[in-house]
Amino acid sequence: MASPVLRQKLSDGKFFVVPGIQDMIAAVVADRVGFDVVYGTGYWLTASAYGLPDAGIASYTEMVDRMRTLARTSKAAVIADADTGYGGLLNVHHTVKGYEAAGVAAVQMEDQEFPKKCGHTPGKRLIPPADMAEKLRVAVDARTDPNLVIIARTDAMQSEGLDGVLRRLEAYAKAGADVLFPEALTSEEDMRRCCETFDLPVMANMSNGGYSPVPNAGVLAEIGYAFAIYPSLTSLVAVGAMEQALLNLKEKGIGQPDGLFSFNEFCSMIGFEDVWAFEKKWARD
């Protein structure tokens, strides 16, 4: 069953932030901090698991397995990136069924051609809005759990401008989407226009280094967004820290730098206390 937390938060109408999760270490850290919704990011889960770019290379089978693992590992409701639905209408039906069975709270699909590209890279090609609307109707029909949220993303900003974004989102709202996702907007003015136009919740993508500005969360709330995802934050922080630590090791021989997370605390976070308790219970004299 999908977690009801996401629908409850959307119903409450209070802005919230959602960290992107690239691996299961990030998932347990987000639990420790206290996030109750997390984002299963296609870009970073693909990069961390397979060392591949977010260009439609990872398959549905690989990604549903990653989302299932995340939903099992995290205590939070999981918003799952499902790319284009991995093909045509039958693929979309299969994707929604599979992601729902994996335990996610939301399925996000976009209107790019298959295979897709990262929304903050060049060369994206879109399908007609009527085709995307049909995909959304199939997704809604495939859903059996009323708690599962269907998110419709458009990547039209770079090729069709804001007018194209608004036209597409209107069609996707009529097709039954629960949340609208205008990707890669380039100004706060355009963000505000999207939020003001629709009665449905609108989400923001705060992709560090991407096309969109990344204002403080308070500004996003004032603009009118329902919530914002931060898909690259934990990954880019981790990459920077790892690179610096490895440079210090290679150039200076430093293997015990300042600021390391406690090994004992991480053992507890990852579940070793349960292992030790089991071994103690079943230990032979």
N, C-alpha and C positions, 0 to 999 in steps of 0.2 A: 504493500500500500504506500502511496505517496504521502510524505509528511504534510500535514495540514498547515504547517507554520507559515509557508509562503503565502498561501491564500489569506490566512488570517492577517498577516502584515499588510497585504495589499488592501484588504477590507478596512483596516484601521486607518489607512490614509496618511500614516506618518512616515516621512522619508527615512530610508535606511541604506547602509552601505554593505557591499558584498565583496569579499576578497576572492581573487582568483586562486585556484589550487592547481599546482603543476605536478605534485606528487603526494604520496601519503605522509611524508614528513610534514609538509605544509598543512595537510589536513589535520594532523594531531595538534600542531601548533595553533591552528585556528580554533580548534576545540578548547585548548587551554586558555586562550585569550577570551573566549566566550561568544564567538559568532554563532548565530542560529540559522544563518543561510550562507552558503558558499557557492562559488561558480566553478563548474567543471569546464575549464577552458580548453577548447580544441587545440589552439596554437601550442600552449605550454605543456599540456599532457602528451601531445604528440612529440614535442621536442624532448621532454624528459624521458619518455619511454622508448622512443625509437631513434632519436637523433635526426629527425626529419623536419622539413619546413611544413607549415600549414598551407598546403597546396592541393588538398584532396588526395593525398597519397595514402594516408592511413585509411583502412577500410572500416566499414560499419562494424564488422566482427571485432576488430581490434578496439574500436572506440567504445562500443557497448561494454566490452570487458573492463575497460578503464573506468567507465562510469559506474559499473556494478561494484568494482573494488572501492571506489571513492564513497559510494553510498553506504557500503558495509563498514568502511573505516571511520567515516565522519559521523558525529552525532547530529550534525546540522542538516537542514533541507538542502538538497543539491539541485541547482539550476544547471542543466546539461546542454552543452553546445552540440547540436546534431547536424551542423553544416547545412547542406541542401536537402536533407532527408535521404542522402546517398543514392539519388537517382530519380525515377519517375514516381507515379502515383502508388504503384504497388510497393516500391521501396519505402516510400513515406509511411504507408500503412504498417509495414514490417518494422520500420524504425521506431515508430511510436509505441507499438506493442512491446518491442524489445526493451526500450528505455523504461517504459512503465514497469515491466517485470523486473528491471534492474534496481528499482526503488528510488528513482529520481523524483523530484517534486515539480520539475518544469522541463519542457523540451523546447529548445530554441532552434528555429529554422530560418534560413535566409533565401533571398531571391536571386542568387547567382546561378549561372550555368554550372553544371557538374562536369568535371571537378572544379571546386571553388578555389579561391585564394583568400588569404588573410585580408580582412576589411581595411587595413591600414597599409596596404601595399598596392602598387599600380597594376593595371592590366585586368581589372575585374570586368566580367561580362555578365549581363543580367538576362533572365528569362522574362517574357512578357508578364505584366501584372496579372492578367487573367489566369495564366498558368500557375502562378504562385498562389493566387486565391483558391484555385482548385486543390492545390496541395494542402492548404490550410483546412479546407472543408474535409478532405480525407483524414487529416490529422485529428480533427475534432471528432469525426465519426469513429476513428480507431480507438479513441480514449475510452476506457471503462471506469477508471477511478475519477470521481468528480473533483478530487483534490489536485489532480494533475493540471498544471498550467501550460497553455500553449502560447509561445512567444513568437511573434512575427517580426523578422528583421529585414530592412531594406538597405541595400548598398548603393542606392541610386544617386547619392549626393554628388559624387565626382563626375558622373556622366549625364545626369538629367537635372541637376540643381535642386533647390529646395522645393520648387513646384512639383517636380517629379516625385520627390520623397513624399510630399503630402498626398498626392494622388494615389500613390501606391499604398500608403498606410490606410487611407480611407477604404480602399478595396479590401485590404487585409482585415480591417476591423469588421466590415460587413460579412466577411467569410467566417468569422467566429473566433478570431484571435483574442486572447485574454489580455495580453500585454503587447504594446507596440515598441519597436526598437529601431529608431533612425540611426544608422551607423555612420561614424566618421563625419559628423557635423563640424564645421570649422569656426563657428562663432557662437557666443552666448545669445546673440539675437536670434539666430536660427534655432537654437535649442528652445528658447522661450516660445517661438512661433509654433513649434511642434507640440509642445506641452499645452499651449492654449487652444489648439485646434481640436483636440480629441477629448472625449469624456473618459476613454479607457486610460489605464495607467501607461505611462511612457517611461522607459528606462534609458539610462545613459551608460555609455562605455568610456571609461576613463583609462585609455590605453597609453601608458607612458611612452613618449617618443612617437606617438601616432599623429594623425591629422587634427584631432580635437584638442582644444585647450583643456587643462585639468585644474579647474578652480577648486577652492575649498568646498567641502561637502555642504556647508551651510549655504553657499551660493547656489548649488544645484537644487537644494530644497526650495529656495526662494524662487528659482526659475519655474519650478512646478513639476520636477521629476518625481516619480514614485520611489525609485531607488537607482543606485549606480553600482556597476560592477567595476572592479579594478583587476583585470585579468593578468597584467604583467608585473604588478607591484612586487609580489613575493619572489618571483623568478629573477627579476633584474636586481633586486637587493641581494639575493643569494649569489648570483653570478659575480657581482662586484666584490662581495666578501670572499668568495672562493678564490677569485683571481688574485686578490691582494694577499691572501694567506699563502697561496702557492708560490707567488713571486717572492715573498719573504722566506719561504722554505728553500727555494732554489738559490736565491742570491745571498741570503744571510744565515741560512741553516736554522731558522726559528721554527721549532715544531710545537711550541707551547705558547702561542701568542696570547696577549690580553684579550678579554672579551669572549672567550670560548663559553658556549653553553655547557652547563654541568652534565657530565656523562651520567651520573647517578640519577639526575632528574629526567634525562632523556630515557633511560632504561625504564623508569616508572611510567612515563608518558606512552611508550611504545608497547607496554603490557608485560614487562618481565616480572612484575610483582605477582601477577596471576600465575605465571609459569612456576615461580618459586613456591607459591602456596600449593600448587598442584603437586610438585615434587615432594614437598614436606608431608602432604596428606598421604601420598602413596609410597613414601619411602619405606624400604625394607630394613628391618633391624639387622 
